[in-house]
Amino acid sequence: MMMLVDCSNCRIPLQLPSGARVIRCSVCQAVTRIADPRALPLSPYSSTNNQNSTPPVPSPYGQMPAAQPAGVHGRKKAVVCGVSYLNSRYELKGCMNDAKCMRYLLINRFNFPEASVLVLTEEENDPYKKPTKHNMRMAMFWLVQGCQPGDSLVFHFSGHGSQQRNYTGDEVDGYDETLCPMDFDTQGMIVDDEINATIVRPLPRGVKLHAIIDACHSGTVLDLPFLCRMNRSGQFVWEDHRPRSGVWKGTNGGEVISFSGCDDDQTSVDTSALSKITSTGAMTYSFIKAIEGGNATTYGNMLNAMRSTIRNTDNNLGGSVVTSLLTMLLTGQIGGSRQEPQLTANETFDVYTKPFSL
């Protein structure tokens, strides 16, 4: 039986084997010592204390949610995060809509059980379903907890992404990519090293994980070893992003493929292209449009369709439907490179022959 404890240094949750009293963090290498639970004071909610005490709100991460029994094709689980940073100077308009659209797509198009799609947004009343740093960490652990061959997992994030200087030599460009939870200004960002250690490296053979990341600087935010560099003619080559230090960034035999909103040096934006009254992330919209448009045949066709949607937004949808920010980005009138969705994976493959499936 495994239990979760926080690293004493970087606070990343660690899986502690039964009976262990010491564990070393795979991210920061700090050693965390675990106290003997027999020496701890009783919980204020234990049966031997005040029976009138109000119990805490139960966390949804302690166990697998009730869902359909595992079939011959395994179970399906998803974590969907939409962070709008409400009432702050970082506020985004479309991220909660992205989460709703992605949840609908997974349940109605790809037959994910409703109870196995965990949604984190600011409009949730359950405190454990707010997209805080702690809740996002716990949700990522829940996603991979107990996964078995045949399982299909999805991690979707729509919100702010950023970069910070890397001092270990693990990054080709010298920067770590990050995701920003709703409380990142006080609790900090979630770094790609932690994301990789949490939902990539533990995956056993036979388990498949797809990540859909609609955020700035998100090209390699899962720290996967290979990036599919594709030109506008559809020709591609896999770039090797394995760290020079030799640190392993792959899986334990499983398969991970990530679609991200842009390259590491690019920005992603909100757009009202999905609806004249509703904003969504440009990448989330292009991902859904590729599927609904019948382009979800191979990974190469998916990526080409997503890029074409963003490049041709002005021509195909009309200027009245597109936000001024997206128009500025597409026409190159603001700083930075134009947004182009990216594909990364733990192993290379022919993107035009490998069927796309969730």
Steps between C-alpha positions, in 0.01 A plus 500: 500500500647836392440832677579858392730731695635843407873542436649696791679731256304557175162376634435269204279205607697176524371141496622337821518119499330322788720491809758748368611779731742683266459602135718696255333745260568420132475870408711688760674195658406614853450229764170504690463309826157373602387504862358184653121547484462324836678796660269763347205656689153378419310672222235742629250304289586156638230295668656546842465879490206740491221332303349841411807619310432587137700266276711652223382498139613164356771523237417347159859387458512226762355232276391425148160663437205277435500419130431231249681172570822443310428337165720322252633836384576624851376799693483864394589784738554870443602814685371822343630833638371841394660794683364850432672686789176679580518856634874530442714683247576159345133422425419294189157478338485156341662248731191383689323464166795290380453268798127464432558430130773245571288321760209480254729371224655227717165376633290523186753433224753270666277326757685605816278423803369825654620399845853443367542853362626725779448870418684778683371856445447807715122470471498166684353519851700202628827642642686190377393578143646849486811510275743588780856375488431238764182377332664482158784293648257265669293472184804399295583230754140381496512476121783246494426327831431132450522517121514165321572374148221607265420821688460826307576821692457867403644813663363830368611843621382840381655802668822693529837339431842650556873428513774519760873463480629142520830450683541122465577482129191287432340746255615550140400869511614559859148551635248288689141532382228546762123492552336767715232388749248756625720578804836505320576856616518377861563125469717494188474329163510128417826426317536257209740282703224435753236437234729247334579325829130485592311392188766384251770293670267274707295377199535121454492317170155490341382832646442796268497867605403796282567855619327800343667816626352837399753741650788727407850350475351151513685317222701275731312550827484124562877475449454215252813378320390573141334794321344468155635794298259546208516762224201653325520244222439225754852359488625402843810394689530398865728720712685331785435689825650244736704677770876501455527405868351161419198548728220269383192689382313209342248258646512164675386336176181700440418739216469878533406742222445870559330767289596849613380842398830635378876465501706580810577852375144578388180618667144364485186712501126501567264529203125528447525295180303210650202723572413863441421533870743251655879512525721192492871437472610498136674165546204330673271625225732374225533160674123454522446632148754250361307214662155624402625571147604140445875559518555277805636217287873524572710721726652671199161585357387629839801729536470633144128568544556682829769720351293575191205605716709754689680627188177538303277635773461840333416357158272218606304648787482871427654787687190567711542166675865537595633695795735785424775328696487189281493717187808688622679174571419344164603810307824534691424845640606416855822361639583131499453223246165399354318226687543151357382188687773245578517123543739327743531134600701257707590305183525590132250365248366567150236767566320422172451129562433487875122522558379767742292369789414602855 
